[in-house]
Amino acid sequence: MNADASIIRAFAPTGKLRASINLGNPILANRESGGSRPVGISVDLASELAKRLGVELELVVFDTARKSVEAITEERADIGFFAVDPVRGAEIAFTAPYILIEGRYLVRNESPVTLNEQVDVVSNRIAVGQGTAYDLFLTREIKAASLVRTASSQVVVQTFLDEGLEVAAGVKQVLEMEAAKYPGLRLLDEAFMIIRQAMGVPKSRGSDAARFLAAFVEDMKAGGFVAQAMTRHGVAGGSVAPPA
């Protein structure tokens, strides 16, 4: 993949590649153990893209997906790592996904809810992280139940417990980690959505930049970079997305 001068300018108009990193999804990025430096699959991909463009990388770090998306749409960052969603797609050019993860429901052990289709009833209130991919999805799909939006995905389970809600929704691995802290909680067996994690660039940067980024992601999947990053960072429960 050769990046000509126009592509480099499109991705790095400030001279640096500013990558929007969301720490709200630990599947993609986390703080380094014992330190403050972000590490994870998204950081590795950003580093490799900067290397191929021949520019310095600057990480722009956020604690929620919503803030990370806003950094791209407001062009305070040049690339980002998000779940594909049509609302976000209005201003962001997405690649095909590089990793697939599950959105799941969590309930108390004594809950009568055992199947996904039992969630969407008037008596149920569902805790969701505001602006997350599963919030956007459930906003479209849920017809009878109520959504209770939390400040971030990290506090979904705590809000679910504190407010006595009936259901919590989130990324499977995050819910599993939270459920391990509290007795009496269980995940439903099936995913309510498959979250397609992709890279994105502001549409204002042009179609050539979008095509370059799409080709980069396909190369990262096909060459084993994504799979190796998942192993390196101990990511379990996700899978490398198939070729576009």
C-alpha positions in Angstrom: 0.0 0.0 0.0 1.6 3.2 -1.2 0.3 6.5 0.3 0.8 9.5 -2.0 1.0 13.0 -0.8 -2.7 13.7 -1.2 -3.6 10.7 1.0 -1.1 11.7 3.7 -2.6 15.2 3.7 -6.1 13.8 4.0 -5.3 11.6 7.0 -2.9 14.0 8.7 -3.7 17.6 7.9 -1.9 18.8 11.1 1.2 16.7 10.3 0.3 14.0 12.8 -2.2 11.2 12.6 -4.7 11.9 15.4 -6.3 8.6 16.4 -9.5 8.7 18.5 -9.2 5.9 21.1 -12.2 4.8 23.2 -11.3 3.2 26.5 -15.0 2.5 27.2 -14.7 -0.8 25.3 -11.9 -2.8 26.9 -12.0 -5.3 23.9 -10.4 -2.5 21.8 -8.3 -0.5 24.3 -7.3 -0.2 27.9 -4.8 1.7 30.1 -1.5 -0.1 30.4 -1.3 -2.1 33.6 0.4 0.2 36.2 0.5 3.1 33.8 -1.5 5.6 31.9 -0.5 4.7 28.3 -3.4 3.3 26.2 -2.8 -0.2 24.8 -4.9 -2.5 22.7 -6.0 -3.6 19.2 -7.1 -0.1 18.2 -3.8 1.4 19.4 -1.9 -1.2 17.4 -3.9 -0.6 14.2 -3.4 3.2 14.6 0.3 2.7 15.1 0.6 0.6 11.9 -1.4 3.1 9.9 0.8 6.0 11.0 3.8 3.9 10.1 2.5 3.3 6.6 1.6 6.9 6.1 5.1 7.9 7.4 3.7 10.3 10.0 3.8 10.6 13.8 0.9 9.2 15.8 -1.0 11.2 18.4 -3.5 9.3 20.5 -6.7 11.3 21.5 -8.2 9.3 24.3 -11.8 9.2 25.5 -13.7 7.3 28.1 -16.9 6.8 26.0 -17.8 5.8 22.5 -20.0 9.0 22.2 -17.1 11.3 22.9 -14.8 9.3 20.6 -17.3 9.6 17.7 -17.7 13.4 18.3 -14.0 13.8 18.0 -14.2 12.4 14.5 -17.4 14.2 13.4 -15.9 17.5 14.7 -12.5 16.7 13.1 -10.6 16.9 16.3 -9.3 13.5 15.3 -8.5 11.9 12.0 -9.4 8.3 12.4 -11.4 6.3 14.9 -12.5 2.8 16.0 -16.2 2.3 16.2 -19.0 -0.1 15.8 -20.7 0.4 12.4 -24.0 2.2 12.7 -26.1 4.1 10.2 -26.5 7.1 12.6 -22.7 7.4 12.8 -22.4 6.7 9.1 -23.9 10.1 8.3 -20.6 11.8 8.8 -18.1 9.0 9.1 -16.9 6.7 6.3 -16.6 3.3 7.8 -14.4 0.4 6.6 -15.7 -3.2 6.8 -15.4 -4.6 10.3 -12.1 -6.0 11.5 -13.5 -7.7 14.6 -16.9 -9.0 15.6 -18.2 -9.0 19.2 -21.5 -9.8 20.8 -24.1 -7.5 22.5 -25.8 -9.4 25.3 -28.4 -8.9 28.0 -27.7 -9.4 31.7 -30.4 -10.1 34.3 -30.7 -11.3 37.9 -30.8 -15.1 38.6 -34.4 -14.9 39.8 -35.6 -13.0 36.7 -38.2 -14.8 34.6 -36.4 -13.5 31.5 -34.5 -16.4 29.8 -34.8 -15.4 26.1 -34.0 -12.2 24.2 -37.5 -12.0 22.9 -38.8 -11.7 26.5 -36.9 -8.5 27.1 -39.0 -6.1 25.0 -42.1 -5.8 27.2 -43.5 -2.7 28.9 -42.5 -3.8 32.4 -38.8 -4.0 31.6 -36.3 -1.2 31.9 -33.0 -1.8 30.2 -29.7 -0.1 31.3 -27.6 1.0 28.3 -24.5 3.2 27.9 -25.5 6.4 26.2 -24.3 6.7 22.6 -22.9 3.2 22.4 -23.5 0.9 19.4 -26.0 -1.1 21.4 -27.8 2.0 22.6 -28.2 3.1 19.0 -29.3 -0.4 17.9 -31.8 -0.8 20.8 -33.2 2.7 20.2 -34.3 1.5 16.8 -35.4 -2.0 17.8 -37.0 -1.8 21.3 -40.7 -1.1 21.0 -42.2 -1.7 24.5 -39.5 -1.7 27.1 -37.8 1.5 28.4 -34.1 2.4 27.9 -32.3 3.9 30.8 -29.2 5.6 29.5 -26.1 5.8 31.7 -23.1 8.2 31.4 -20.9 5.4 30.1 -20.8 1.7 29.5 -18.6 1.2 32.5 -21.5 2.1 34.9 -24.3 0.1 33.2 -24.3 -2.8 35.6 -23.9 -0.5 38.7 -26.9 1.5 37.5 -28.8 -1.7 36.8 -28.2 -2.8 40.4 -28.6 0.6 42.1 -31.9 1.5 40.4 -33.4 -2.0 40.5 -33.7 -2.3 36.7 -34.8 -5.5 35.1 -32.1 -5.8 32.3 -28.7 -4.5 31.5 -27.3 -4.5 28.0 -23.7 -4.3 26.8 -20.7 -5.9 25.3 -20.5 -9.6 26.3 -17.0 -9.5 27.8 -17.7 -6.3 29.8 -20.9 -7.7 31.3 -19.1 -11.0 32.1 -16.4 -9.0 34.0 -19.0 -7.0 35.9 -21.2 -10.0 36.7 -18.2 -11.8 38.2 -18.1 -9.0 40.9 -21.6 -9.5 42.0 -23.4 -12.8 43.0 -26.8 -13.6 41.5 -26.4 -12.3 37.9 -26.5 -14.1 34.6 -26.2 -13.4 30.9 -28.8 -14.6 28.5 -27.5 -17.3 26.2 -27.8 -15.6 22.8 -26.5 -12.3 21.5 -29.1 -9.7 20.7 -26.8 -8.1 18.1 -23.4 -8.7 16.5 -21.3 -5.5 17.0 -19.1 -4.9 13.9 -16.1 -3.0 15.0 -14.5 -1.0 12.2 -12.2 2.0 11.5 -13.6 5.3 10.3 -12.5 8.6 8.8 -14.5 11.8 8.4 -16.3 11.8 5.1 -15.0 15.3 4.5 -11.5 13.8 3.9 -12.7 12.3 0.6 -13.4 9.0 -1.1 -9.7 8.3 -1.8 -8.9 8.4 2.0 -12.0 6.1 2.7 -10.8 3.6 0.1 -7.2 3.6 1.4 -8.5 3.0 5.0 -10.8 0.2 3.8 -7.9 -1.5 2.0 -5.7 -1.1 5.0 -8.2 -2.9 7.2 -8.5 -5.8 4.7 -4.7 -6.1 4.7 -4.6 -6.1 8.5 -7.2 -9.0 8.6 -5.7 -11.0 5.7 -2.1 -10.7 6.9 -2.9 -11.9 10.5 -2.3 -8.5 12.2 -5.7 -8.4 13.8 -5.6 -12.0 15.0 -2.1 -11.5 16.4 -3.2 -8.3 18.2 -6.1 -10.1 19.8 -3.7 -12.8 21.1 -1.2 -10.3 22.3 -3.8 -8.3 24.3 -5.6 -11.4 25.6 -8.9 -10.6 23.8 -11.3 -13.5 24.1 -14.9 -13.8 22.9 -14.4 -11.8 19.7 -13.5 -13.0 16.3 -11.7 -11.6 13.3 -14.3 -10.4 10.8 -14.4 -12.1 7.4 -13.1 -10.4 4.3 -15.2 -7.6 2.9 
